[in-house]
């Protein structure tokens, strides 16, 4: 929703979406330290880690709930920003 509020053309949407799935494509353990620190601020890093913990440690592990809270917070924040941008466009 936020990306569609910012972009005017479909190609821009594709470019932005590809940049947002970076934590899924590369394991954060194999990244250089600087990139690992940056990836900790993206929501997909924590959701992927939560899915790994569900598979290996069970759904009651702390990282699972932490990932859920982080992704929910990012989703709410993006929704609020997108709503504001759509309101400004009118």
Secondary structure in CASP SS format (residue, H / E / C, confidence):
PFRMAT SS
TARGET T0000
AUTHOR 0000-0000-0000
METHOD secondary structure of the structure
MODEL  1
X C 1.00
X H 1.00
X H 1.00
X H 1.00
X H 1.00
X H 1.00
X C 1.00
X C 1.00
X C 1.00
X H 1.00
X H 1.00
X H 1.00
X H 1.00
X H 1.00
X H 1.00
X H 1.00
X H 1.00
X H 1.00
X H 1.00
X H 1.00
X C 1.00
X H 1.00
X H 1.00
X H 1.00
X H 1.00
X C 1.00
X C 1.00
X H 1.00
X H 1.00
X H 1.00
X C 1.00
X C 1.00
X H 1.00
X H 1.00
X H 1.00
X H 1.00
X H 1.00
X H 1.00
X H 1.00
X C 1.00
X C 1.00
X C 1.00
X H 1.00
X H 1.00
X H 1.00
X H 1.00
X H 1.00
X H 1.00
X H 1.00
X H 1.00
X H 1.00
X H 1.00
X H 1.00
X H 1.00
X H 1.00
X H 1.00
X C 1.00
X C 1.00
X C 1.00
X C 1.00
X C 1.00
X H 1.00
X H 1.00
X H 1.00
X H 1.00
X H 1.00
X H 1.00
X H 1.00
X H 1.00
X H 1.00
X H 1.00
X H 1.00
X H 1.00
X H 1.00
X H 1.00
X H 1.00
X H 1.00
X H 1.00
X H 1.00
X H 1.00
X H 1.00
X H 1.00
X H 1.00
X H 1.00
X H 1.00
X H 1.00
X H 1.00
X H 1.00
X H 1.00
X C 1.00
END
